[in-house]
Amino acid sequence: MRALVTGGTGFVGNVLARALRDAGWEVHAIVRIGSAAARTDQLSAAGCILHRHDGSLQGMREIVATAQPACAWHLATLFIGDHAPEDVIPLVRTNIEFGALLLEALSTRPQAPLVTAGSAWQQHDNAPYSPISLYAATKQAFDSLAAYFAEVRRMRIVECLLTDTYGTVDPRKKLLWALANAVRTGTPLPMSGEGRQLIDLLHVDDAVRALLIAGERARAGVPGLQERWAVRPGQPITVRELVERYARARGVSVPVEWGARPARPRETLVPWTAGEVLPGWTPRIALDAGLAGLA
């Protein structure tokens, strides 16, 4: 079986590519020209076949024709929590344009279903759709494109809406990285408000297991299938509690300055409970165990 993966140089995509290899798949990974050599080397060392995309539709078609995937997983994304004006074009190109090229190329192979990774950031205040950020809005824009390809081109598409992911050797400079950095340097971490924002952390191994289950659903689905499932532990805690539990799990003291930075325009203060959880999936890694196992 051949798998086509985008975002393999990213955190979740890299773990997914390795899991597919371990499950016996031949993994083809699309990487951008100019991707960091260290990350592409990791994929090659894991036995993945790399295809460098030049940004064109013809280039994407050639990759799909060469890989001939039995299933594709689209995880390539650009995450920016609070964008600046210069971030608009990269967000649109990565989260919308690249995905549109992939959909167009895959639509010529009706036997190649697609699994996509959405974000809980599309669900502010537990609404069916309300973007927390421009990043979330671009993810929703891709979903609208996918609806066309499912309905008109009869593609089989299954989307997993993931909460914030974490895990060992996570290179992203997100909250857990910032906590570890504050401990390492002894420099207090400025945080907004009193830490009442909610977070529902999903371990990367649980996220990848959900993506594999979604792949099975996509492959077994009928033409024109478009499913959208929540993938969340369902145990949101406040950021303040997360800091406390991180400190206990790691056996450290975390220097934090609450209220030292302004709040984002849209903070998560209402837990996400909307949408059905992916059938056949439940989280296996408890938060405290996951925090204790961080590198």
Phi and psi restraints in degrees (value plus and minus 20) as a CYANA .aco file:
   2 ARG   PHI    -129.3   -89.3
   2 ARG   PSI     110.9   150.9
   3 ALA   PHI    -133.2   -93.2
   3 ALA   PSI     122.6   162.6
   4 LEU   PHI    -134.5   -94.5
   4 LEU   PSI     104.2   144.2
   5 VAL   PHI    -143.5  -103.5
   5 VAL   PSI     110.3   150.3
   6 THR   PHI    -124.8   -84.8
   6 THR   PSI     134.8   174.8
   7 GLY   PHI      58.3    98.3
   7 GLY   PSI      -2.2    37.8
   8 GLY   PHI     -86.6   -46.6
   8 GLY   PSI     -39.9     0.1
   9 THR   PHI    -103.7   -63.7
   9 THR   PSI     -27.1    12.9
  10 GLY   PHI    -106.7   -66.7
  10 GLY   PSI     156.7   196.7
  11 PHE   PHI     -83.8   -43.8
  11 PHE   PSI     -80.2   -40.2
  12 VAL   PHI     -88.9   -48.9
  12 VAL   PSI     -61.5   -21.5
  13 GLY   PHI     -81.6   -41.6
  13 GLY   PSI     -56.1   -16.1
  14 ASN   PHI     -86.1   -46.1
  14 ASN   PSI     -63.1   -23.1
  15 VAL   PHI     -86.0   -46.0
  15 VAL   PSI     -58.7   -18.7
  16 LEU   PHI     -82.6   -42.6
  16 LEU   PSI     -66.1   -26.1
  17 ALA   PHI     -78.6   -38.6
  17 ALA   PSI     -62.0   -22.0
  18 ARG   PHI     -87.4   -47.4
  18 ARG   PSI     -58.7   -18.7
  19 ALA   PHI     -85.3   -45.3
  19 ALA   PSI     -59.1   -19.1
  20 LEU   PHI     -84.3   -44.3
  20 LEU   PSI     -62.5   -22.5
  21 ARG   PHI     -80.2   -40.2
  21 ARG   PSI     -63.7   -23.7
  22 ASP   PHI     -83.6   -43.6
  22 ASP   PSI     -48.4    -8.4
  23 ALA   PHI    -105.5   -65.5
  23 ALA   PSI     -17.4    22.6
  24 GLY   PHI      77.1   117.1
  24 GLY   PSI     -13.6    26.4
  25 TRP   PHI     -99.6   -59.6
  25 TRP   PSI     130.0   170.0
  26 GLU   PHI    -109.1   -69.1
  26 GLU   PSI      95.9   135.9
  27 VAL   PHI    -122.1   -82.1
  27 VAL   PSI     101.8   141.8
  28 HIS   PHI    -126.2   -86.2
  28 HIS   PSI     106.4   146.4
  29 ALA   PHI    -137.4   -97.4
  29 ALA   PSI     110.4   150.4
  30 ILE   PHI    -109.3   -69.3
  30 ILE   PSI     105.1   145.1
  31 VAL   PHI    -145.4  -105.4
  31 VAL   PSI     130.6   170.6
  32 ARG   PHI    -101.4   -61.4
  32 ARG   PSI     127.3   167.3
  33 ILE   PHI     -81.8   -41.8
  33 ILE   PSI     106.6   146.6
  34 GLY   PHI      79.6   119.6
  34 GLY   PSI     -20.6    19.4
  35 SER   PHI     -81.6   -41.6
  35 SER   PSI     128.4   168.4
  36 ALA   PHI     -77.1   -37.1
  36 ALA   PSI     110.7   150.7
  37 ALA   PHI     -80.7   -40.7
  37 ALA   PSI     -57.5   -17.5
  38 ALA   PHI     -80.8   -40.8
  38 ALA   PSI     -58.1   -18.1
  39 ARG   PHI     -96.5   -56.5
  39 ARG   PSI     -59.5   -19.5
  40 THR   PHI     -88.9   -48.9
  40 THR   PSI     -53.5   -13.5
  41 ASP   PHI     -84.0   -44.0
  41 ASP   PSI     -55.6   -15.6
  42 GLN   PHI     -81.8   -41.8
  42 GLN   PSI     -61.7   -21.7
  43 LEU   PHI     -85.5   -45.5
  43 LEU   PSI     -63.4   -23.4
  44 SER   PHI     -82.0   -42.0
  44 SER   PSI     -62.6   -22.6
  45 ALA   PHI     -84.7   -44.7
  45 ALA   PSI     -47.2    -7.2
  46 ALA   PHI    -101.8   -61.8
  46 ALA   PSI     -19.4    20.6
  47 GLY   PHI      72.3   112.3
  47 GLY   PSI      -7.1    32.9
  48 CYS   PHI    -104.2   -64.2
  48 CYS   PSI     128.1   168.1
  49 ILE   PHI    -114.8   -74.8
  49 ILE   PSI     100.4   140.4
  50 LEU   PHI    -113.3   -73.3
  50 LEU   PSI     120.4   160.4
  51 HIS   PHI    -147.3  -107.3
  51 HIS   PSI      99.1   139.1
  52 ARG   PHI    -109.5   -69.5
  52 ARG   PSI     102.9   142.9
  53 HIS   PHI    -114.0   -74.0
  53 HIS   PSI     110.0   150.0
  54 ASP   PHI    -109.6   -69.6
  54 ASP   PSI     -15.6    24.4
  55 GLY   PHI      73.5   113.5
  55 GLY   PSI     -23.4    16.6
  56 SER   PHI    -121.6   -81.6
  56 SER   PSI     140.7   180.7
  57 LEU   PHI     -87.9   -47.9
  57 LEU   PSI     -60.7   -20.7
  58 GLN   PHI     -81.1   -41.1
  58 GLN   PSI     -60.8   -20.8
  59 GLY   PHI     -82.0   -42.0
  59 GLY   PSI     -59.3   -19.3
  60 MET   PHI     -88.2   -48.2
  60 MET   PSI     -60.5   -20.5
  61 ARG   PHI     -80.9   -40.9
  61 ARG   PSI     -61.5   -21.5
  62 GLU   PHI     -85.0   -45.0
  62 GLU   PSI     -58.3   -18.3
  63 ILE   PHI     -83.7   -43.7
  63 ILE   PSI     -67.2   -27.2
  64 VAL   PHI     -83.6   -43.6
  64 VAL   PSI     -60.6   -20.6
  65 ALA   PHI     -85.0   -45.0
  65 ALA   PSI     -55.5   -15.5
  66 THR   PHI     -94.0   -54.0
  66 THR   PSI     -65.0   -25.0
  67 ALA   PHI     -91.0   -51.0
  67 ALA   PSI     -55.3   -15.3
  68 GLN   PHI      26.2    66.2
  68 GLN   PSI      41.4    81.4
  69 PRO   PHI     -93.4   -53.4
  69 PRO   PSI     124.6   164.6
  70 ALA   PHI    -100.9   -60.9
  70 ALA   PSI     -40.0     0.0
  71 CYS   PHI    -182.6  -142.6
  71 CYS   PSI     127.4   167.4
  72 ALA   PHI    -142.1  -102.1
  72 ALA   PSI     125.1   165.1
  73 TRP   PHI    -141.3  -101.3
  73 TRP   PSI     100.9   140.9
  74 HIS   PHI    -126.0   -86.0
  74 HIS   PSI      83.6   123.6
  75 LEU   PHI    -139.8   -99.8
  75 LEU   PSI     -21.6    18.4
  76 ALA   PHI     -82.8   -42.8
  76 ALA   PSI     107.0   147.0
  77 THR   PHI    -177.0  -137.0
  77 THR   PSI     137.1   177.1
  78 LEU   PHI    -136.6   -96.6
  78 LEU   PSI      95.6   135.6
  79 PHE   PHI    -121.3   -81.3
  79 PHE   PSI     103.4   143.4
  80 ILE   PHI    -157.0  -117.0
  80 ILE   PSI      94.5   134.5
  81 GLY   PHI     -85.2   -45.2
  81 GLY   PSI     -68.6   -28.6
  82 ASP   PHI    -146.3  -106.3
  82 ASP   PSI      85.1   125.1
  83 HIS   PHI    -100.9   -60.9
  83 HIS   PSI     131.6   171.6
  84 ALA   PHI    -123.0   -83.0
  84 ALA   PSI     144.7   184.7
  85 PRO   PHI     -72.9   -32.9
  85 PRO   PSI     -57.6   -17.6
  86 GLU   PHI     -92.4   -52.4
  86 GLU   PSI     -27.5    12.5
  87 ASP   PHI    -107.5   -67.5
  87 ASP   PSI     -32.3     7.7
  88 VAL   PHI     -81.8   -41.8
  88 VAL   PSI     -70.7   -30.7
  89 ILE   PHI     -83.7   -43.7
  89 ILE   PSI     -66.7   -26.7
  90 PRO   PHI     -79.1   -39.1
  90 PRO   PSI     -58.3   -18.3
  91 LEU   PHI     -83.2   -43.2
  91 LEU   PSI     -65.2   -25.2
  92 VAL   PHI     -86.6   -46.6
  92 VAL   PSI     -63.4   -23.4
  93 ARG   PHI     -86.6   -46.6
  93 ARG   PSI     -60.7   -20.7
  94 THR   PHI     -98.8   -58.8
  94 THR   PSI     -66.7   -26.7
  95 ASN   PHI    -109.5   -69.5
  95 ASN   PSI     -37.6     2.4
  96 ILE   PHI    -138.9   -98.9
  96 ILE   PSI     -78.5   -38.5
  97 GLU   PHI     -82.2   -42.2
  97 GLU   PSI     -69.1   -29.1
  98 PHE   PHI     -80.1   -40.1
  98 PHE   PSI     -63.8   -23.8
  99 GLY   PHI     -83.8   -43.8
  99 GLY   PSI     -56.4   -16.4
 100 ALA   PHI     -85.1   -45.1
 100 ALA   PSI     -60.4   -20.4
 101 LEU   PHI     -82.8   -42.8
 101 LEU   PSI     -60.8   -20.8
 102 LEU   PHI     -83.9   -43.9
 102 LEU   PSI     -65.1   -25.1
 103 LEU   PHI     -79.7   -39.7
 103 LEU   PSI     -65.4   -25.4
 104 GLU   PHI     -81.7   -41.7
 104 GLU   PSI     -63.8   -23.8
 105 ALA   PHI     -87.7   -47.7
 105 ALA   PSI     -62.1   -22.1
 106 LEU   PHI     -90.4   -50.4
 106 LEU   PSI     -46.6    -6.6
 107 SER   PHI     -85.6   -45.6
 107 SER   PSI     -35.6     4.4
 108 THR   PHI    -101.8   -61.8
 108 THR   PSI     -26.9    13.1
 109 ARG   PHI    -142.8  -102.8
 109 ARG   PSI      62.7   102.7
 110 PRO   PHI     -80.7   -40.7
 110 PRO   PSI     -38.4     1.6
 111 GLN   PHI    -104.1   -64.1
 111 GLN   PSI     -18.2    21.8
 112 ALA   PHI    -129.8   -89.8
 112 ALA   PSI      71.8   111.8
 113 PRO   PHI     -91.7   -51.7
 113 PRO   PSI     149.0   189.0
 114 LEU   PHI    -152.2  -112.2
 114 LEU   PSI     114.8   154.8
 115 VAL   PHI    -129.9   -89.9
 115 VAL   PSI     111.3   151.3
 116 THR   PHI    -141.5  -101.5
 116 THR   PSI     136.3   176.3
 117 ALA   PHI    -133.1   -93.1
 117 ALA   PSI      91.8   131.8
 118 GLY   PHI    -113.6   -73.6
 118 GLY   PSI    -189.6  -149.6
 119 SER   PHI    -155.6  -115.6
 119 SER   PSI     121.3   161.3
 120 ALA   PHI     -83.6   -43.6
 120 ALA   PSI     -35.1     4.9
 121 TRP   PHI     -87.4   -47.4
 121 TRP   PSI     -28.0    12.0
 122 GLN   PHI    -103.6   -63.6
 122 GLN   PSI     -20.5    19.5
 123 GLN   PHI    -142.5  -102.5
 123 GLN   PSI      23.3    63.3
 124 HIS   PHI     -76.1   -36.1
 124 HIS   PSI     118.2   158.2
 125 ASP   PHI      37.2    77.2
 125 ASP   PSI       8.0    48.0
 126 ASN   PHI      45.3    85.3
 126 ASN   PSI       1.6    41.6
 127 ALA   PHI     -99.1   -59.1
 127 ALA   PSI     136.0   176.0
 128 PRO   PHI     -76.7   -36.7
 128 PRO   PSI     -57.1   -17.1
 129 TYR   PHI    -174.6  -134.6
 129 TYR   PSI     102.0   142.0
 130 SER   PHI    -181.5  -141.5
 130 SER   PSI      86.0   126.0
 131 PRO   PHI     -95.1   -55.1
 131 PRO   PSI     113.9   153.9
 132 ILE   PHI     -93.1   -53.1
 132 ILE   PSI     -51.0   -11.0
 133 SER   PHI    -168.3  -128.3
 133 SER   PSI     153.0   193.0
 134 LEU   PHI     -83.2   -43.2
 134 LEU   PSI     -55.7   -15.7
 135 TYR   PHI     -72.7   -32.7
 135 TYR   PSI     -69.3   -29.3
 136 ALA   PHI     -84.0   -44.0
 136 ALA   PSI     -55.7   -15.7
 137 ALA   PHI     -86.0   -46.0
 137 ALA   PSI     -57.2   -17.2
 138 THR   PHI     -89.9   -49.9
 138 THR   PSI     -53.3   -13.3
 139 LYS   PHI     -84.2   -44.2
 139 LYS   PSI     -59.9   -19.9
 140 GLN   PHI     -88.1   -48.1
 140 GLN   PSI     -55.4   -15.4
 141 ALA   PHI     -81.8   -41.8
 141 ALA   PSI     -60.6   -20.6
 142 PHE   PHI     -82.8   -42.8
 142 PHE   PSI     -59.5   -19.5
 143 ASP   PHI     -78.2   -38.2
 143 ASP   PSI     -58.4   -18.4
 144 SER   PHI     -86.0   -46.0
 144 SER   PSI     -58.8   -18.8
 145 LEU   PHI     -83.6   -43.6
 145 LEU   PSI     -62.7   -22.7
 146 ALA   PHI     -81.3   -41.3
 146 ALA   PSI     -55.2   -15.2
 147 ALA   PHI     -81.0   -41.0
 147 ALA   PSI     -60.7   -20.7
 148 TYR   PHI     -80.9   -40.9
 148 TYR   PSI     -67.8   -27.8
 149 PHE   PHI     -87.4   -47.4
 149 PHE   PSI     -50.4   -10.4
 150 ALA   PHI     -91.5   -51.5
 150 ALA   PSI     -64.2   -24.2
 151 GLU   PHI     -98.5   -58.5
 151 GLU   PSI     -62.3   -22.3
 152 VAL   PHI    -114.9   -74.9
 152 VAL   PSI     -63.2   -23.2
 153 ARG   PHI    -110.2   -70.2
 153 ARG   PSI     -22.6    17.4
 154 ARG   PHI      43.0    83.0
 154 ARG   PSI      15.1    55.1
 155 MET   PHI     -95.5   -55.5
 155 MET   PSI     140.5   180.5
 156 ARG   PHI    -128.5   -88.5
 156 ARG   PSI      94.1   134.1
 157 ILE   PHI    -150.6  -110.6
 157 ILE   PSI     109.3   149.3
 158 VAL   PHI    -144.0  -104.0
 158 VAL   PSI     105.3   145.3
 159 GLU   PHI    -128.6   -88.6
 159 GLU   PSI     117.1   157.1
 160 CYS   PHI    -129.8   -89.8
 160 CYS   PSI      99.2   139.2
 161 LEU   PHI    -109.5   -69.5
 161 LEU   PSI      88.2   128.2
 162 LEU   PHI    -115.3   -75.3
 162 LEU   PSI     122.3   162.3
 163 THR   PHI     -99.7   -59.7
 163 THR   PSI    -198.5  -158.5
 164 ASP   PHI     -81.3   -41.3
 164 ASP   PSI     107.9   147.9
 165 THR   PHI    -116.5   -76.5
 165 THR   PSI     137.6   177.6
 166 TYR   PHI    -174.8  -134.8
 166 TYR   PSI     151.1   191.1
 167 GLY   PHI     142.1   182.1
 167 GLY   PSI    -197.9  -157.9
 168 THR   PHI     -87.2   -47.2
 168 THR   PSI     122.6   162.6
 169 VAL   PHI      35.4    75.4
 169 VAL   PSI      28.0    68.0
 170 ASP   PHI    -108.4   -68.4
 170 ASP   PSI      93.2   133.2
 171 PRO   PHI    -100.0   -60.0
 171 PRO   PSI     -28.5    11.5
 172 ARG   PHI     -93.6   -53.6
 172 ARG   PSI     119.2   159.2
 173 LYS   PHI    -108.5   -68.5
 173 LYS   PSI      46.1    86.1
 174 LYS   PHI    -122.1   -82.1
 174 LYS   PSI    -182.9  -142.9
 175 LEU   PHI     -81.0   -41.0
 175 LEU   PSI     -66.6   -26.6
 176 LEU   PHI     -85.0   -45.0
 176 LEU   PSI     -55.7   -15.7
 177 TRP   PHI     -82.0   -42.0
 177 TRP   PSI     -62.6   -22.6
 178 ALA   PHI     -85.1   -45.1
 178 ALA   PSI     -57.4   -17.4
 179 LEU   PHI     -84.7   -44.7
 179 LEU   PSI     -64.8   -24.8
 180 ALA   PHI     -83.0   -43.0
 180 ALA   PSI     -59.0   -19.0
 181 ASN   PHI     -86.8   -46.8
 181 ASN   PSI     -58.5   -18.5
 182 ALA   PHI     -83.6   -43.6
 182 ALA   PSI     -59.7   -19.7
 183 VAL   PHI     -86.1   -46.1
 183 VAL   PSI     -63.7   -23.7
 184 ARG   PHI     -86.2   -46.2
 184 ARG   PSI     -60.6   -20.6
 185 THR   PHI    -114.0   -74.0
 185 THR   PSI     -39.3     0.7
 186 GLY   PHI      57.2    97.2
 186 GLY   PSI     -12.9    27.1
 187 THR   PHI    -107.9   -67.9
 187 THR   PSI     103.3   143.3
 188 PRO   PHI     -77.8   -37.8
 188 PRO   PSI     118.2   158.2
 189 LEU   PHI    -110.6   -70.6
 189 LEU   PSI      97.7   137.7
 190 PRO   PHI     -91.9   -51.9
 190 PRO   PSI     108.6   148.6
 191 MET   PHI    -146.6  -106.6
 191 MET   PSI     134.6   174.6
 192 SER   PHI    -105.7   -65.7
 192 SER   PSI     123.6   163.6
 193 GLY   PHI      39.0    79.0
 193 GLY   PSI    -167.1  -127.1
 194 GLU   PHI    -125.6   -85.6
 194 GLU   PSI      -8.9    31.1
 195 GLY   PHI      60.9   100.9
 195 GLY   PSI       9.6    49.6
 196 ARG   PHI    -104.5   -64.5
 196 ARG   PSI     -27.7    12.3
 197 GLN   PHI     -81.1   -41.1
 197 GLN   PSI     128.1   168.1
 198 LEU   PHI    -120.8   -80.8
 198 LEU   PSI     125.3   165.3
 199 ILE   PHI    -161.8  -121.8
 199 ILE   PSI     120.3   160.3
 200 ASP   PHI    -146.0  -106.0
 200 ASP   PSI      63.6   103.6
 201 LEU   PHI     -92.0   -52.0
 201 LEU   PSI     113.6   153.6
 202 LEU   PHI    -135.0   -95.0
 202 LEU   PSI     100.2   140.2
 203 HIS   PHI     -87.4   -47.4
 203 HIS   PSI     121.6   161.6
 204 VAL   PHI     -79.0   -39.0
 204 VAL   PSI     -54.2   -14.2
 205 ASP   PHI     -86.1   -46.1
 205 ASP   PSI     -57.4   -17.4
 206 ASP   PHI     -89.1   -49.1
 206 ASP   PSI     -57.8   -17.8
 207 ALA   PHI     -83.0   -43.0
 207 ALA   PSI     -64.3   -24.3
 208 VAL   PHI     -86.7   -46.7
 208 VAL   PSI     -58.7   -18.7
 209 ARG   PHI     -81.3   -41.3
 209 ARG   PSI     -57.9   -17.9
 210 ALA   PHI     -85.2   -45.2
 210 ALA   PSI     -60.9   -20.9
 211 LEU   PHI     -84.8   -44.8
 211 LEU   PSI     -55.0   -15.0
 212 LEU   PHI     -88.8   -48.8
 212 LEU   PSI     -61.0   -21.0
 213 ILE   PHI     -82.8   -42.8
 213 ILE   PSI     -61.3   -21.3
 214 ALA   PHI     -81.9   -41.9
 214 ALA   PSI     -55.2   -15.2
 215 GLY   PHI     -83.1   -43.1
 215 GLY   PSI     -59.3   -19.3
 216 GLU   PHI     -83.4   -43.4
 216 GLU   PSI     -61.5   -21.5
 217 ARG   PHI     -85.0   -45.0
 217 ARG   PSI     -62.6   -22.6
 218 ALA   PHI     -83.6   -43.6
 218 ALA   PSI     -62.6   -22.6
 219 ARG   PHI     -87.8   -47.8
 219 ARG   PSI     -50.6   -10.6
 220 ALA   PHI    -108.9   -68.9
 220 ALA   PSI     -25.2    14.8
 221 GLY   PHI     -97.8   -57.8
 221 GLY   PSI     149.1   189.1
 222 VAL   PHI    -112.7   -72.7
 222 VAL   PSI     139.1   179.1
 223 PRO   PHI     -76.4   -36.4
 223 PRO   PSI     120.4   160.4
 224 GLY   PHI      66.0   106.0
 224 GLY   PSI      -9.5    30.5
 225 LEU   PHI     -95.6   -55.6
 225 LEU   PSI     111.0   151.0
 226 GLN   PHI    -159.3  -119.3
 226 GLN   PSI      91.3   131.3
 227 GLU   PHI    -135.3   -95.3
 227 GLU   PSI     131.5   171.5
 228 ARG   PHI    -157.9  -117.9
 228 ARG   PSI      95.9   135.9
 229 TRP   PHI    -144.7  -104.7
 229 TRP   PSI     125.8   165.8
 230 ALA   PHI    -102.2   -62.2
 230 ALA   PSI     119.0   159.0
 231 VAL   PHI    -146.9  -106.9
 231 VAL   PSI      75.8   115.8
 232 ARG   PHI    -166.3  -126.3
 232 ARG   PSI     123.7   163.7
 233 PRO   PHI     -84.2   -44.2
 233 PRO   PSI     -48.9    -8.9
 234 GLY   PHI      57.7    97.7
 234 GLY   PSI       2.8    42.8
 235 GLN   PHI    -152.1  -112.1
 235 GLN   PSI      45.3    85.3
 236 PRO   PHI     -87.3   -47.3
 236 PRO   PSI     122.4   162.4
 237 ILE   PHI    -150.7  -110.7
 237 ILE   PSI     143.0   183.0
 238 THR   PHI     -93.8   -53.8
 238 THR   PSI     138.8   178.8
 239 VAL   PHI     -82.7   -42.7
 239 VAL   PSI     -55.9   -15.9
 240 ARG   PHI     -82.3   -42.3
 240 ARG   PSI     -63.1   -23.1
 241 GLU   PHI     -85.6   -45.6
 241 GLU   PSI     -56.7   -16.7
 242 LEU   PHI     -81.1   -41.1
 242 LEU   PSI     -62.5   -22.5
 243 VAL   PHI     -80.7   -40.7
 243 VAL   PSI     -62.4   -22.4
 244 GLU   PHI     -85.8   -45.8
 244 GLU   PSI     -63.2   -23.2
 245 ARG   PHI     -91.5   -51.5
 245 ARG   PSI     -53.0   -13.0
 246 TYR   PHI     -82.5   -42.5
 246 TYR   PSI     -64.7   -24.7
 247 ALA   PHI     -82.5   -42.5
 247 ALA   PSI     -63.0   -23.0
 248 ARG   PHI     -86.1   -46.1
 248 ARG   PSI     -65.8   -25.8
 249 ALA   PHI     -85.0   -45.0
 249 ALA   PSI     -53.9   -13.9
 250 ARG   PHI    -114.2   -74.2
 250 ARG   PSI     -31.4     8.6
 251 GLY   PHI      47.0    87.0
 251 GLY   PSI      22.2    62.2
 252 VAL   PHI    -153.3  -113.3
 252 VAL   PSI     151.0   191.0
 253 SER   PHI    -131.8   -91.8
 253 SER   PSI     106.4   146.4
 254 VAL   PHI    -124.0   -84.0
 254 VAL   PSI      96.2   136.2
 255 PRO   PHI     -97.1   -57.1
 255 PRO   PSI      98.6   138.6
 256 VAL   PHI    -152.6  -112.6
 256 VAL   PSI     120.9   160.9
 257 GLU   PHI    -134.2   -94.2
 257 GLU   PSI      80.0   120.0
 258 TRP   PHI     -91.8   -51.8
 258 TRP   PSI     118.9   158.9
 259 GLY   PHI      59.0    99.0
 259 GLY   PSI     -10.3    29.7
 260 ALA   PHI    -105.4   -65.4
 260 ALA   PSI     -27.9    12.1
 261 ARG   PHI    -156.4  -116.4
 261 ARG   PSI     131.7   171.7
 262 PRO   PHI     -89.2   -49.2
 262 PRO   PSI     132.9   172.9
 263 ALA   PHI     -93.3   -53.3
 263 ALA   PSI     133.7   173.7
 264 ARG   PHI     -88.2   -48.2
 264 ARG   PSI     140.2   180.2
 265 PRO   PHI     -76.0   -36.0
 265 PRO   PSI     -53.0   -13.0
 266 ARG   PHI    -154.1  -114.1
 266 ARG   PSI      82.3   122.3
 267 GLU   PHI    -113.4   -73.4
 267 GLU   PSI     132.7   172.7
 268 THR   PHI    -107.6   -67.6
 268 THR   PSI      83.5   123.5
 269 LEU   PHI    -138.0   -98.0
 269 LEU   PSI     -24.6    15.4
 270 VAL   PHI    -139.9   -99.9
 270 VAL   PSI     106.3   146.3
 271 PRO   PHI     -86.0   -46.0
 271 PRO   PSI     126.3   166.3
 272 TRP   PHI    -107.0   -67.0
 272 TRP   PSI      94.4   134.4
 273 THR   PHI    -144.6  -104.6
 273 THR   PSI     -24.6    15.4
 274 ALA   PHI     -95.2   -55.2
 274 ALA   PSI     135.2   175.2
 275 GLY   PHI      63.2   103.2
 275 GLY   PSI     123.3   163.3
 276 GLU   PHI    -100.5   -60.5
 276 GLU   PSI     123.1   163.1
 277 VAL   PHI     -95.4   -55.4
 277 VAL   PSI     124.7   164.7
 278 LEU   PHI     -71.1   -31.1
 278 LEU   PSI     102.7   142.7
 279 PRO   PHI     -80.2   -40.2
 279 PRO   PSI     118.8   158.8
 280 GLY   PHI      64.5   104.5
 280 GLY   PSI     -18.0    22.0
 281 TRP   PHI    -141.8  -101.8
 281 TRP   PSI     115.6   155.6
 282 THR   PHI    -161.4  -121.4
 282 THR   PSI     128.0   168.0
 283 PRO   PHI     -88.0   -48.0
 283 PRO   PSI     124.1   164.1
 284 ARG   PHI    -131.3   -91.3
 284 ARG   PSI     -42.2    -2.2
 285 ILE   PHI    -123.9   -83.9
 285 ILE   PSI      90.4   130.4
 286 ALA   PHI     -85.6   -45.6
 286 ALA   PSI     130.9   170.9
 287 LEU   PHI     -78.7   -38.7
 287 LEU   PSI     -67.2   -27.2
 288 ASP   PHI     -83.1   -43.1
 288 ASP   PSI     -58.2   -18.2
 289 ALA   PHI     -87.7   -47.7
 289 ALA   PSI     -59.1   -19.1
 290 GLY   PHI     -85.7   -45.7
 290 GLY   PSI     -60.7   -20.7
 291 LEU   PHI     -86.1   -46.1
 291 LEU   PSI     -60.0   -20.0
 292 ALA   PHI     -86.2   -46.2
 292 ALA   PSI     -47.3    -7.3
 293 GLY   PHI    -109.3   -69.3
 293 GLY   PSI     -17.8    22.2
 294 LEU   PHI     -85.3   -45.3
 294 LEU   PSI     125.0   165.0
